[in-house]
């Protein structure tokens, strides 16, 4: 079985469309081969789906929802207000067929550096006893949009806030048995009330849905 078919059986989508040149058609035949679905699923599931995990997304292809649809939704998301102090999160990773592959708890320590920078120190505890960590630095731009960096994110993540919603996109380096795969993440985060945010992240490789992570985050006001 080709790596294309194995990967496609692992995850559930993300919304970055990867274009091929007109002279090279993207098929299962011309994609690299390797790695079993079980191996890749476990590795991706253990990636802290840091700032990134949530929402409803496409099934395949390049269509996705329009963030402007949330223009009038309340409560309005204030990034500095929600991402401040301790945040508890509970989530799960699902394969392409919807089966729950991994469950986790994440302890997020959210601090600020000046008026425009938010630092998220995310410590993940997985149901199988393993642990992982990701540290995000999110910077608000002059136009109100957001950019973010983390150790295993290629380049910068980009985010936009409209109404109660944050749309967050980035390319993540995924190590699997000595090799690294670049996986597209498309995160949608919804503020439900001032202390609760629901997040669903969809992943893709070669334009194919690989899996999804759903996360419920609760600010700890104690």
C-alpha positions as a Markdown table, in Angstrom:
| # | Residue | x | y | z |
|---|---|---|---|---|
| 1 | Unk | 0.0 | 0.0 | 0.0 |
| 2 | Unk | 1.4 | 3.5 | -0.9 |
| 3 | Unk | 2.2 | 6.1 | 1.8 |
| 4 | Unk | -0.6 | 8.2 | 0.3 |
| 5 | Unk | -3.2 | 5.5 | 1.1 |
| 6 | Unk | -1.7 | 4.9 | 4.5 |
| 7 | Unk | -1.6 | 8.5 | 5.5 |
| 8 | Unk | -5.1 | 9.1 | 4.2 |
| 9 | Unk | -6.3 | 6.4 | 6.6 |
| 10 | Unk | -4.8 | 8.2 | 9.6 |
| 11 | Unk | -6.0 | 11.7 | 10.1 |
| 12 | Unk | -8.9 | 13.9 | 9.3 |
| 13 | Unk | -8.4 | 17.1 | 7.3 |
| 14 | Unk | -6.9 | 20.5 | 7.5 |
| 15 | Unk | -7.6 | 23.3 | 5.1 |
| 16 | Unk | -4.4 | 24.0 | 3.2 |
| 17 | Unk | -4.6 | 23.1 | -0.5 |
| 18 | Unk | -1.4 | 21.8 | -2.0 |
| 19 | Unk | -1.0 | 22.5 | -5.7 |
| 20 | Unk | 0.9 | 20.3 | -8.1 |
| 21 | Unk | 2.5 | 21.6 | -11.3 |
| 22 | Unk | 0.5 | 21.0 | -14.5 |
| 23 | Unk | 3.0 | 18.5 | -15.7 |
| 24 | Unk | 2.9 | 16.3 | -12.6 |
| 25 | Unk | -0.5 | 14.8 | -11.5 |
| 26 | Unk | -0.8 | 14.0 | -7.8 |
| 27 | Unk | -1.6 | 10.3 | -7.6 |
| 28 | Unk | -1.1 | 7.5 | -5.2 |
| 29 | Unk | 1.4 | 6.1 | -7.6 |
| 30 | Unk | 3.9 | 9.0 | -7.7 |
| 31 | Unk | 3.8 | 9.7 | -3.9 |
| 32 | Unk | 6.6 | 8.4 | -1.7 |
| 33 | Unk | 6.0 | 5.0 | 0.0 |
| 34 | Unk | 6.3 | 4.1 | 3.7 |
| 35 | Unk | 5.1 | 3.9 | 7.3 |
| 36 | Unk | 2.2 | 2.0 | 8.6 |
| 37 | Unk | -1.0 | 3.9 | 9.6 |
| 38 | Unk | -0.5 | 2.8 | 13.2 |
| 39 | Unk | 3.0 | 4.3 | 13.4 |
| 40 | Unk | 2.0 | 7.6 | 11.9 |
| 41 | Unk | -1.2 | 7.9 | 13.8 |
| 42 | Unk | 0.6 | 7.4 | 17.2 |
| 43 | Unk | 3.3 | 9.9 | 16.2 |
| 44 | Unk | 0.9 | 12.6 | 15.1 |
| 45 | Unk | -1.4 | 12.1 | 18.0 |
| 46 | Unk | 1.5 | 12.7 | 20.4 |
| 47 | Unk | 2.2 | 16.1 | 18.9 |
| 48 | Unk | 0.8 | 18.6 | 21.3 |
| 49 | Unk | -1.9 | 20.0 | 19.3 |
| 50 | Unk | -1.0 | 23.2 | 20.9 |
| 51 | Unk | -2.7 | 26.3 | 20.1 |
| 52 | Unk | -3.9 | 24.5 | 17.4 |
| 53 | Unk | -6.8 | 22.1 | 17.6 |
| 54 | Unk | -10.4 | 22.4 | 16.7 |
| 55 | Unk | -13.4 | 23.2 | 14.7 |
| 56 | Unk | -15.5 | 21.9 | 11.8 |
| 57 | Unk | -13.7 | 21.7 | 8.5 |
| 58 | Unk | -14.0 | 20.4 | 5.1 |
| 59 | Unk | -13.9 | 16.8 | 4.2 |
| 60 | Unk | -11.5 | 17.1 | 1.3 |
| 61 | Unk | -10.8 | 19.5 | -1.6 |
| 62 | Unk | -10.0 | 23.2 | -0.9 |
| 63 | Unk | -13.4 | 24.5 | 0.3 |
| 64 | Unk | -13.6 | 25.8 | 3.8 |
| 65 | Unk | -15.8 | 28.0 | 5.9 |
| 66 | Unk | -15.5 | 31.8 | 5.9 |
| 67 | Unk | -14.5 | 33.4 | 9.1 |
| 68 | Unk | -16.5 | 36.6 | 8.3 |
| 69 | Unk | -19.6 | 34.5 | 8.9 |
| 70 | Unk | -18.8 | 34.9 | 12.7 |
| 71 | Unk | -18.7 | 38.7 | 12.5 |
| 72 | Unk | -21.7 | 39.3 | 14.8 |
| 73 | Unk | -21.2 | 36.3 | 17.1 |
| 74 | Unk | -20.8 | 36.8 | 20.9 |
| 75 | Unk | -19.0 | 36.8 | 23.2 |
| 76 | Unk | -16.3 | 38.7 | 21.3 |
| 77 | Unk | -12.9 | 36.9 | 21.6 |
| 78 | Unk | -10.2 | 39.0 | 23.3 |
| 79 | Unk | -7.0 | 37.0 | 22.9 |
| 80 | Unk | -5.3 | 38.7 | 25.8 |
| 81 | Unk | -8.2 | 38.2 | 28.2 |
| 82 | Unk | -8.8 | 34.5 | 27.4 |
| 83 | Unk | -5.2 | 33.4 | 27.1 |
| 84 | Unk | -4.1 | 34.7 | 30.5 |
| 85 | Unk | -3.2 | 32.5 | 33.6 |
| 86 | Unk | -3.8 | 28.8 | 33.9 |
| 87 | Unk | -6.0 | 27.0 | 31.3 |
| 88 | Unk | -7.0 | 23.3 | 31.6 |
| 89 | Unk | -7.8 | 21.4 | 28.4 |
| 90 | Unk | -9.2 | 17.9 | 27.6 |
| 91 | Unk | -9.0 | 16.6 | 24.1 |
| 92 | Unk | -8.9 | 13.6 | 21.8 |
| 93 | Unk | -7.4 | 12.7 | 18.5 |
| 94 | Unk | -9.6 | 10.9 | 15.9 |
| 95 | Unk | -8.6 | 9.0 | 12.8 |
| 96 | Unk | -10.1 | 9.6 | 9.4 |
| 97 | Unk | -13.0 | 7.2 | 10.1 |
| 98 | Unk | -13.9 | 9.0 | 13.4 |
| 99 | Unk | -12.4 | 6.4 | 15.7 |
| 100 | Unk | -10.8 | 7.9 | 18.8 |
| 101 | Unk | -7.1 | 7.0 | 18.8 |
| 102 | Unk | -5.7 | 9.1 | 21.6 |
| 103 | Unk | -6.9 | 11.1 | 24.6 |
| 104 | Unk | -5.1 | 13.8 | 26.5 |
| 105 | Unk | -5.1 | 16.5 | 29.1 |
| 106 | Unk | -3.1 | 19.7 | 28.6 |
| 107 | Unk | -2.0 | 22.2 | 31.2 |
| 108 | Unk | -1.5 | 25.7 | 29.6 |
| 109 | Unk | 0.4 | 28.4 | 31.3 |
| 110 | Unk | -0.5 | 31.7 | 29.4 |
| 111 | Unk | 1.6 | 34.7 | 30.1 |
| 112 | Unk | 2.1 | 38.1 | 28.4 |
| 113 | Unk | 5.2 | 40.0 | 27.2 |
| 114 | Unk | 4.2 | 43.6 | 26.8 |
| 115 | Unk | 1.0 | 44.5 | 25.1 |
| 116 | Unk | 1.3 | 42.4 | 21.9 |
| 117 | Unk | 2.9 | 39.0 | 22.8 |
| 118 | Unk | 1.2 | 36.0 | 24.4 |
| 119 | Unk | 3.3 | 33.0 | 25.5 |
| 120 | Unk | 1.6 | 29.6 | 25.8 |
| 121 | Unk | 3.5 | 26.9 | 27.6 |
| 122 | Unk | 1.5 | 23.7 | 26.9 |
| 123 | Unk | 2.3 | 20.5 | 28.8 |
| 124 | Unk | 0.4 | 17.5 | 27.5 |
| 125 | Unk | -0.3 | 14.3 | 29.4 |
| 126 | Unk | -1.5 | 11.5 | 27.1 |
| 127 | Unk | -3.7 | 8.6 | 28.2 |
| 128 | Unk | -0.9 | 6.1 | 27.5 |
| 129 | Unk | 1.2 | 7.8 | 30.1 |
| 130 | Unk | 3.5 | 9.7 | 27.8 |
| 131 | Unk | 4.1 | 13.5 | 28.0 |
| 132 | Unk | 5.0 | 16.2 | 25.5 |
| 133 | Unk | 5.3 | 20.0 | 25.4 |
| 134 | Unk | 5.0 | 22.9 | 23.0 |
| 135 | Unk | 5.7 | 26.6 | 23.7 |
| 136 | Unk | 4.0 | 29.1 | 21.4 |
| 137 | Unk | 4.8 | 32.8 | 21.1 |
| 138 | Unk | 1.8 | 34.7 | 19.6 |
| 139 | Unk | 2.3 | 38.2 | 18.4 |
| 140 | Unk | -0.5 | 40.6 | 17.4 |
| 141 | Unk | 0.2 | 42.5 | 14.2 |
| 142 | Unk | -0.6 | 46.2 | 13.5 |
| 143 | Unk | -3.6 | 45.1 | 11.4 |
| 144 | Unk | -5.0 | 43.1 | 14.3 |
| 145 | Unk | -4.1 | 39.7 | 12.9 |
| 146 | Unk | -1.8 | 37.3 | 14.7 |
| 147 | Unk | 1.4 | 35.4 | 13.9 |
| 148 | Unk | 2.9 | 32.6 | 16.0 |
| 149 | Unk | 6.1 | 30.6 | 16.3 |
| 150 | Unk | 6.9 | 27.3 | 18.0 |
| 151 | Unk | 9.8 | 24.9 | 17.9 |
| 152 | Unk | 8.3 | 22.4 | 15.5 |
| 153 | Unk | 6.3 | 24.9 | 13.3 |
| 154 | Unk | 7.8 | 25.7 | 9.9 |
| 155 | Unk | 7.9 | 29.5 | 9.4 |
| 156 | Unk | 5.0 | 31.4 | 11.1 |
| 157 | Unk | 1.5 | 30.4 | 11.9 |
| 158 | Unk | -1.1 | 32.9 | 10.9 |
| 159 | Unk | -4.3 | 33.7 | 12.7 |
| 160 | Unk | -7.4 | 36.0 | 12.4 |
| 161 | Unk | -10.0 | 36.8 | 15.0 |
| 162 | Unk | -13.6 | 37.7 | 14.0 |
| 163 | Unk | -16.4 | 37.8 | 16.5 |
| 164 | Unk | -16.0 | 34.9 | 18.9 |
| 165 | Unk | -13.8 | 32.9 | 16.5 |
| 166 | Unk | -10.1 | 32.4 | 15.9 |
| 167 | Unk | -8.9 | 30.8 | 12.6 |
| 168 | Unk | -5.3 | 29.6 | 12.9 |
| 169 | Unk | -3.2 | 27.9 | 10.2 |
| 170 | Unk | 0.3 | 26.5 | 10.2 |
| 171 | Unk | 2.7 | 23.8 | 8.9 |
| 172 | Unk | 4.0 | 21.4 | 11.5 |
| 173 | Unk | 7.1 | 19.1 | 11.3 |
| 174 | Unk | 6.1 | 15.6 | 12.2 |
| 175 | Unk | 8.9 | 13.2 | 13.0 |
| 176 | Unk | 8.1 | 9.5 | 12.2 |
| 177 | Unk | 10.8 | 6.9 | 12.7 |
| 178 | Unk | 13.8 | 9.1 | 11.7 |
| 179 | Unk | 11.9 | 10.9 | 8.9 |
| 180 | Unk | 10.0 | 14.2 | 9.0 |
| 181 | Unk | 6.7 | 14.9 | 7.4 |
| 182 | Unk | 5.2 | 18.4 | 7.0 |
| 183 | Unk | 1.6 | 18.3 | 8.0 |
| 184 | Unk | -0.9 | 21.2 | 7.4 |
| 185 | Unk | -3.1 | 22.2 | 10.4 |
| 186 | Unk | -6.3 | 24.3 | 10.1 |
| 187 | Unk | -7.5 | 25.3 | 13.5 |
| 188 | Unk | -10.9 | 26.9 | 14.4 |
| 189 | Unk | -11.4 | 28.1 | 17.9 |
| 190 | Unk | -14.7 | 29.3 | 19.3 |
| 191 | Unk | -15.2 | 31.2 | 22.5 |
| 192 | Unk | -18.3 | 29.8 | 24.2 |
| 193 | Unk | -18.3 | 32.0 | 27.2 |
| 194 | Unk | -15.6 | 34.1 | 28.9 |
| 195 | Unk | -13.9 | 31.0 | 30.4 |
| 196 | Unk | -14.6 | 28.2 | 27.9 |
| 197 | Unk | -13.2 | 27.8 | 24.3 |
| 198 | Unk | -13.9 | 24.8 | 22.0 |
| 199 | Unk | -11.3 | 24.0 | 19.4 |
| 200 | Unk | -11.1 | 21.6 | 16.5 |
| 201 | Unk | -8.1 | 21.1 | 14.4 |
| 202 | Unk | -8.0 | 19.3 | 11.0 |
| 203 | Unk | -4.9 | 18.0 | 9.4 |
| 204 | Unk | -3.9 | 17.3 | 5.8 |
| 205 | Unk | -1.0 | 15.9 | 3.8 |
| 206 | Unk | -0.9 | 16.0 | 0.0 |
| 207 | Unk | -4.3 | 17.6 | 0.2 |
| 208 | Unk | -5.7 | 14.5 | 1.9 |
| 209 | Unk | -7.5 | 14.5 | 5.2 |
| 210 | Unk | -5.5 | 12.7 | 7.9 |
| 211 | Unk | -7.3 | 13.2 | 11.2 |
| 212 | Unk | -8.7 | 15.7 | 13.6 |
| 213 | Unk | -8.2 | 16.9 | 17.2 |
| 214 | Unk | -11.0 | 18.2 | 19.4 |
| 215 | Unk | -10.1 | 20.2 | 22.5 |
| 216 | Unk | -12.2 | 21.9 | 25.2 |
| 217 | Unk | -10.3 | 24.6 | 27.1 |
| 218 | Unk | -11.4 | 26.1 | 30.4 |
| 219 | Unk | -9.8 | 29.0 | 32.2 |
| 220 | Unk | -8.9 | 28.2 | 35.8 |
| 221 | Unk | -9.9 | 31.2 | 37.9 |
| 222 | Unk | -9.1 | 29.6 | 41.2 |
